[in-house]
Amino acid sequence: MGQRHQIFVKIANPVKHMQLQPKEKPALIKELGNKDYAILAYHNQWLYGRSALLNCLNLLLFGSQFKKEEKTSNKGFAGYDCPFAPKGMEQKFSSMELITNAIGFIMNFRAKNTDWLSAGIGGSWYIGKEDEGINFDFTRGDNNDGITIVDLIENKYCFMNINGNYENEDLAYSASDLPNLKPVGAADYVKAYYGETLETVNPYYIEHAKGKTPKQVIADIVKVNKKASKGFEKFEVLTPAELKVMFSEMKELKKG
């Protein structure tokens, strides 16, 4: 049960920067690969709509504090306190558990709760070790509300429907209304859940509105959607070509 969602986070590969014992390296290479970057997979049992935006924005805002060089090179001391900077991995976050827990904390952090965040206060946790292969293939998770992909090296992101579209033409009022396996931005992701026109608005919100007309309900939804997605204006959406590079082993992406 739940609103199951996975978050995939691209960082410099810890295999290249952590202080590892020789016997530790083969298992970590199997988990993360041996490229210059790695993808970390997280799961959240109750994440969808506007609450998914907050998790993503937390990561992007934190990552934007650091220059790209600090997130890819261990030269100098820049990035010492950053769990996904090479210098941080080398000196302060020298275990996968420390790295993944620190990134999870950043993602899950809630400075305060508001009415539109209440669906997403449950935590996201790292699953890349026990769910073998999910770091390389984002369709392997237990999912029904799409995925988030965050490139913390380039500070780009996207949301995506990975479950295909319903056979009938009725709206699902969920990620399933988005194009399948196509990256979308924050504004389009929340539109799929709440709708912003009389034809696309989820009837639930009109039926349960107290003393408001449909027009007023839609106006409120548009206002809150804009508030939820406002912080994404300075971040670019990942392109299909960029995703093919990130997930180069996925046959589904190569077909697109």
C-alpha positions as a Markdown table, in Angstrom:
| # | Residue | x | y | z |
|---|---|---|---|---|
| 1 | Met | 0.0 | 0.0 | 0.0 |
| 2 | Gly | 1.0 | 3.6 | -0.2 |
| 3 | Gln | 2.0 | 6.1 | -2.9 |
| 4 | Arg | 5.3 | 4.4 | -3.8 |
| 5 | His | 8.0 | 6.6 | -5.4 |
| 6 | Gln | 11.7 | 6.2 | -6.1 |
| 7 | Ile | 14.3 | 9.0 | -6.2 |
| 8 | Phe | 17.5 | 8.5 | -8.2 |
| 9 | Val | 20.5 | 10.7 | -7.3 |
| 10 | Lys | 23.6 | 11.2 | -9.5 |
| 11 | Ile | 26.8 | 12.0 | -7.7 |
| 12 | Ala | 30.6 | 11.5 | -8.2 |
| 13 | Asn | 31.2 | 7.8 | -7.7 |
| 14 | Pro | 32.1 | 6.9 | -4.1 |
| 15 | Val | 34.2 | 4.0 | -5.5 |
| 16 | Lys | 36.6 | 6.6 | -6.9 |
| 17 | His | 36.9 | 8.7 | -3.7 |
| 18 | Met | 36.1 | 6.7 | -0.5 |
| 19 | Gln | 39.0 | 5.2 | 1.5 |
| 20 | Leu | 38.3 | 1.5 | 0.8 |
| 21 | Gln | 39.9 | -1.7 | 1.8 |
| 22 | Pro | 40.8 | -3.9 | -1.2 |
| 23 | Lys | 38.2 | -6.5 | -0.2 |
| 24 | Glu | 35.4 | -3.9 | 0.0 |
| 25 | Lys | 35.9 | -2.6 | -3.6 |
| 26 | Pro | 34.4 | -5.4 | -5.7 |
| 27 | Ala | 31.1 | -5.3 | -3.8 |
| 28 | Leu | 30.8 | -1.6 | -4.1 |
| 29 | Ile | 31.7 | -1.6 | -7.8 |
| 30 | Lys | 28.8 | -4.2 | -8.2 |
| 31 | Glu | 26.5 | -1.8 | -6.4 |
| 32 | Leu | 27.5 | 1.4 | -8.0 |
| 33 | Gly | 29.5 | 0.6 | -11.2 |
| 34 | Asn | 33.0 | 1.8 | -12.0 |
| 35 | Lys | 32.2 | 5.0 | -13.9 |
| 36 | Asp | 33.2 | 8.5 | -12.7 |
| 37 | Tyr | 29.6 | 9.0 | -11.5 |
| 38 | Ala | 27.1 | 6.8 | -9.7 |
| 39 | Ile | 23.4 | 6.7 | -9.3 |
| 40 | Leu | 21.9 | 6.2 | -5.8 |
| 41 | Ala | 18.4 | 4.9 | -5.6 |
| 42 | Tyr | 16.0 | 5.8 | -2.7 |
| 43 | His | 12.4 | 4.6 | -2.0 |
| 44 | Asn | 9.6 | 6.5 | -0.3 |
| 45 | Gln | 6.4 | 4.6 | 0.6 |
| 46 | Trp | 4.2 | 7.7 | 0.6 |
| 47 | Leu | 5.4 | 10.4 | -1.9 |
| 48 | Tyr | 3.4 | 12.0 | -4.7 |
| 49 | Gly | 2.2 | 15.3 | -6.1 |
| 50 | Arg | 3.5 | 18.4 | -4.4 |
| 51 | Ser | 5.3 | 16.5 | -1.7 |
| 52 | Ala | 7.6 | 14.8 | -4.3 |
| 53 | Leu | 8.6 | 18.3 | -5.4 |
| 54 | Leu | 9.9 | 19.2 | -1.9 |
| 55 | Asn | 12.2 | 16.2 | -1.7 |
| 56 | Cys | 13.7 | 17.1 | -5.1 |
| 57 | Leu | 14.0 | 20.8 | -4.4 |
| 58 | Asn | 15.8 | 20.1 | -1.1 |
| 59 | Leu | 18.5 | 18.2 | -3.0 |
| 60 | Leu | 18.8 | 20.8 | -5.7 |
| 61 | Leu | 19.1 | 23.7 | -3.3 |
| 62 | Phe | 21.7 | 22.0 | -1.2 |
| 63 | Gly | 23.7 | 21.0 | -4.3 |
| 64 | Ser | 23.6 | 24.5 | -5.8 |
| 65 | Gln | 25.8 | 25.7 | -2.9 |
| 66 | Phe | 28.8 | 23.9 | -4.4 |
| 67 | Lys | 30.6 | 24.5 | -7.7 |
| 68 | Lys | 30.7 | 21.6 | -10.2 |
| 69 | Glu | 34.5 | 21.3 | -9.6 |
| 70 | Glu | 33.9 | 20.8 | -5.9 |
| 71 | Lys | 31.4 | 17.9 | -6.7 |
| 72 | Thr | 33.7 | 16.1 | -9.1 |
| 73 | Ser | 37.3 | 16.7 | -7.9 |
| 74 | Asn | 39.1 | 15.9 | -4.6 |
| 75 | Lys | 41.8 | 18.5 | -5.2 |
| 76 | Gly | 42.0 | 21.1 | -2.4 |
| 77 | Phe | 39.6 | 21.2 | 0.6 |
| 78 | Ala | 36.4 | 22.4 | -1.1 |
| 79 | Gly | 33.4 | 20.2 | -0.3 |
| 80 | Tyr | 34.7 | 18.8 | 2.9 |
| 81 | Asp | 31.3 | 18.9 | 4.6 |
| 82 | Cys | 29.4 | 17.8 | 1.5 |
| 83 | Pro | 28.3 | 14.1 | 1.5 |
| 84 | Phe | 28.4 | 13.9 | -2.3 |
| 85 | Ala | 31.6 | 15.9 | -2.9 |
| 86 | Pro | 34.8 | 13.8 | -3.4 |
| 87 | Lys | 36.6 | 15.6 | -0.6 |
| 88 | Gly | 33.7 | 14.9 | 1.8 |
| 89 | Met | 33.6 | 11.2 | 0.8 |
| 90 | Glu | 37.4 | 10.9 | 1.3 |
| 91 | Gln | 37.7 | 12.7 | 4.6 |
| 92 | Lys | 34.4 | 12.9 | 6.4 |
| 93 | Phe | 31.8 | 10.5 | 4.8 |
| 94 | Ser | 34.1 | 7.6 | 4.3 |
| 95 | Ser | 31.4 | 4.9 | 4.3 |
| 96 | Met | 28.4 | 4.3 | 2.0 |
| 97 | Glu | 26.0 | 4.3 | 4.9 |
| 98 | Leu | 27.2 | 7.8 | 6.0 |
| 99 | Ile | 26.9 | 9.1 | 2.5 |
| 100 | Thr | 23.4 | 7.7 | 1.7 |
| 101 | Asn | 22.1 | 8.6 | 5.2 |
| 102 | Ala | 23.3 | 12.2 | 4.8 |
| 103 | Ile | 21.8 | 12.6 | 1.4 |
| 104 | Gly | 18.6 | 11.0 | 2.7 |
| 105 | Phe | 18.5 | 13.6 | 5.6 |
| 106 | Ile | 18.9 | 16.5 | 3.1 |
| 107 | Met | 16.1 | 15.1 | 0.9 |
| 108 | Asn | 13.7 | 14.4 | 3.8 |
| 109 | Phe | 14.2 | 17.6 | 5.8 |
| 110 | Arg | 11.1 | 19.6 | 6.5 |
| 111 | Ala | 11.8 | 23.1 | 7.9 |
| 112 | Lys | 8.1 | 23.4 | 8.7 |
| 113 | Asn | 4.9 | 21.6 | 7.7 |
| 114 | Thr | 2.2 | 23.3 | 5.6 |
| 115 | Asp | -1.1 | 22.0 | 4.4 |
| 116 | Trp | 0.3 | 21.0 | 1.0 |
| 117 | Leu | 3.2 | 19.1 | 2.4 |
| 118 | Ser | 1.3 | 16.8 | 4.7 |
| 119 | Ala | 1.3 | 13.9 | 2.3 |
| 120 | Gly | 5.1 | 13.6 | 2.1 |
| 121 | Ile | 6.5 | 13.7 | 5.6 |
| 122 | Gly | 7.5 | 10.1 | 5.6 |
| 123 | Gly | 11.2 | 9.4 | 4.9 |
| 124 | Ser | 13.0 | 8.3 | 1.8 |
| 125 | Trp | 15.6 | 5.6 | 2.4 |
| 126 | Tyr | 18.5 | 4.1 | 0.3 |
| 127 | Ile | 17.6 | 0.9 | -1.5 |
| 128 | Gly | 20.6 | 0.5 | -3.9 |
| 129 | Lys | 22.2 | -2.3 | -1.9 |
| 130 | Glu | 19.3 | -4.6 | -1.2 |
| 131 | Asp | 17.4 | -4.0 | -4.5 |
| 132 | Glu | 20.1 | -5.3 | -6.7 |
| 133 | Gly | 20.4 | -3.5 | -10.0 |
| 134 | Ile | 18.1 | -0.6 | -9.3 |
| 135 | Asn | 20.9 | 1.9 | -9.4 |
| 136 | Phe | 21.2 | 1.1 | -13.1 |
| 137 | Asp | 17.6 | 0.6 | -14.0 |
| 138 | Phe | 14.9 | 2.9 | -12.6 |
| 139 | Thr | 12.0 | 0.7 | -13.7 |
| 140 | Arg | 12.9 | -2.0 | -11.1 |
| 141 | Gly | 11.3 | -0.4 | -8.1 |
| 142 | Asp | 7.9 | -1.1 | -6.4 |
| 143 | Asn | 6.3 | 2.0 | -7.9 |
| 144 | Asn | 2.9 | 3.6 | -8.6 |
| 145 | Asp | 3.6 | 7.3 | -8.5 |
| 146 | Gly | 6.5 | 7.8 | -10.9 |
| 147 | Ile | 10.1 | 8.7 | -10.1 |
| 148 | Thr | 12.3 | 11.6 | -9.4 |
| 149 | Ile | 15.8 | 11.9 | -11.0 |
| 150 | Val | 18.3 | 14.4 | -9.7 |
| 151 | Asp | 21.7 | 15.1 | -11.2 |
| 152 | Leu | 23.6 | 16.7 | -8.3 |
| 153 | Ile | 26.7 | 17.2 | -10.5 |
| 154 | Glu | 24.9 | 19.4 | -13.0 |
| 155 | Asn | 22.1 | 20.5 | -10.7 |
| 156 | Lys | 19.3 | 19.2 | -13.1 |
| 157 | Tyr | 16.2 | 17.2 | -12.4 |
| 158 | Cys | 13.1 | 15.6 | -13.8 |
| 159 | Phe | 10.0 | 13.6 | -12.8 |
| 160 | Met | 8.8 | 10.7 | -14.9 |
| 161 | Asn | 6.0 | 8.2 | -15.3 |
| 162 | Ile | 7.4 | 4.7 | -15.6 |
| 163 | Asn | 4.2 | 2.7 | -15.4 |
| 164 | Gly | 2.7 | 3.3 | -18.8 |
| 165 | Asn | -0.7 | 4.8 | -19.5 |
| 166 | Tyr | -4.1 | 3.4 | -18.7 |
| 167 | Glu | -5.8 | 1.8 | -21.7 |
| 168 | Asn | -8.9 | 3.9 | -21.4 |
| 169 | Glu | -9.0 | 7.6 | -21.9 |
| 170 | Asp | -10.1 | 8.5 | -18.3 |
| 171 | Leu | -7.7 | 10.6 | -16.3 |
| 172 | Ala | -5.9 | 8.8 | -13.5 |
| 173 | Tyr | -5.1 | 12.1 | -11.7 |
| 174 | Ser | -1.6 | 10.8 | -11.1 |
| 175 | Ala | 1.8 | 10.3 | -12.7 |
| 176 | Ser | 0.2 | 7.8 | -15.1 |
| 177 | Asp | -1.4 | 10.7 | -17.0 |
| 178 | Leu | 2.1 | 11.8 | -18.0 |
| 179 | Pro | 3.9 | 10.6 | -21.2 |
| 180 | Asn | 5.5 | 7.2 | -20.4 |
| 181 | Leu | 9.3 | 7.3 | -19.9 |
| 182 | Lys | 9.5 | 11.0 | -20.8 |
| 183 | Pro | 11.2 | 13.6 | -18.4 |
| 184 | Val | 8.9 | 16.4 | -17.2 |
| 185 | Gly | 9.4 | 19.4 | -15.0 |
| 186 | Ala | 7.8 | 20.2 | -11.6 |
| 187 | Ala | 4.9 | 22.2 | -13.0 |
| 188 | Asp | 3.8 | 19.4 | -15.3 |
| 189 | Tyr | 4.1 | 16.7 | -12.6 |
| 190 | Val | 1.8 | 18.5 | -10.2 |
| 191 | Lys | -0.7 | 19.3 | -12.9 |
| 192 | Ala | -1.1 | 15.6 | -13.5 |
| 193 | Tyr | -2.3 | 15.1 | -9.9 |
| 194 | Tyr | -4.4 | 18.1 | -9.3 |
| 195 | Gly | -5.4 | 19.5 | -12.7 |
| 196 | Glu | -5.6 | 23.2 | -13.5 |
| 197 | Thr | -8.7 | 23.4 | -15.7 |
| 198 | Leu | -12.3 | 22.2 | -15.4 |
| 199 | Glu | -11.5 | 19.3 | -17.7 |
| 200 | Thr | -8.5 | 18.1 | -15.8 |
| 201 | Val | -9.1 | 19.0 | -12.2 |
| 202 | Asn | -9.4 | 16.0 | -9.8 |
| 203 | Pro | -13.2 | 15.8 | -9.0 |
| 204 | Tyr | -12.3 | 15.0 | -5.4 |
| 205 | Tyr | -11.2 | 18.6 | -4.7 |
| 206 | Ile | -14.5 | 20.0 | -6.2 |
| 207 | Glu | -16.7 | 17.5 | -4.4 |
| 208 | His | -15.0 | 18.2 | -1.0 |
| 209 | Ala | -14.7 | 22.0 | -1.3 |
| 210 | Lys | -16.8 | 23.8 | 1.3 |
| 211 | Gly | -18.7 | 26.8 | 0.0 |
| 212 | Lys | -16.4 | 27.2 | -3.1 |
| 213 | Thr | -17.4 | 27.1 | -6.7 |
| 214 | Pro | -15.4 | 24.9 | -9.2 |
| 215 | Lys | -13.8 | 28.1 | -10.5 |
| 216 | Gln | -12.6 | 29.1 | -7.1 |
| 217 | Val | -11.3 | 25.6 | -6.4 |
| 218 | Ile | -9.3 | 25.6 | -9.6 |
| 219 | Ala | -7.9 | 29.0 | -8.9 |
| 220 | Asp | -6.7 | 27.8 | -5.5 |
| 221 | Ile | -5.1 | 24.7 | -7.0 |
| 222 | Val | -3.2 | 26.8 | -9.6 |
| 223 | Lys | -2.0 | 29.1 | -6.8 |
| 224 | Val | -0.6 | 26.3 | -4.7 |
| 225 | Asn | 0.9 | 24.5 | -7.6 |
| 226 | Lys | 2.8 | 27.7 | -8.6 |
| 227 | Lys | 4.0 | 28.0 | -5.0 |
| 228 | Ala | 5.2 | 24.4 | -4.9 |
| 229 | Ser | 7.0 | 24.6 | -8.2 |
| 230 | Lys | 8.4 | 28.1 | -7.9 |
| 231 | Gly | 11.8 | 27.1 | -6.6 |
| 232 | Phe | 12.4 | 25.0 | -9.7 |
| 233 | Glu | 12.6 | 28.0 | -12.1 |
| 234 | Lys | 16.4 | 28.2 | -11.9 |
| 235 | Phe | 17.0 | 24.5 | -12.5 |
| 236 | Glu | 17.0 | 22.8 | -15.9 |
| 237 | Val | 15.0 | 19.7 | -16.6 |
| 238 | Leu | 17.0 | 16.7 | -17.7 |
| 239 | Thr | 16.7 | 15.8 | -21.4 |
| 240 | Pro | 16.0 | 12.3 | -22.8 |
| 241 | Ala | 19.6 | 12.3 | -24.2 |
| 242 | Glu | 21.1 | 13.1 | -20.8 |
| 243 | Leu | 19.0 | 10.3 | -19.2 |
| 244 | Lys | 20.3 | 7.8 | -21.9 |
| 245 | Val | 23.8 | 8.6 | -20.8 |
| 246 | Met | 23.0 | 8.4 | -17.1 |
| 247 | Phe | 21.2 | 5.0 | -17.4 |
| 248 | Ser | 23.2 | 3.7 | -20.4 |
| 249 | Glu | 22.3 | 0.0 | -19.6 |
| 250 | Met | 18.6 | 0.5 | -19.9 |
| 251 | Lys | 17.1 | -0.9 | -23.2 |
| 252 | Glu | 13.8 | 1.0 | -22.6 |
| 253 | Leu | 15.6 | 4.3 | -23.0 |
| 254 | Lys | 17.5 | 3.3 | -26.1 |
| 255 | Lys | 14.2 | 2.5 | -27.8 |
| 256 | Gly | 12.9 | 6.1 | -27.3 |
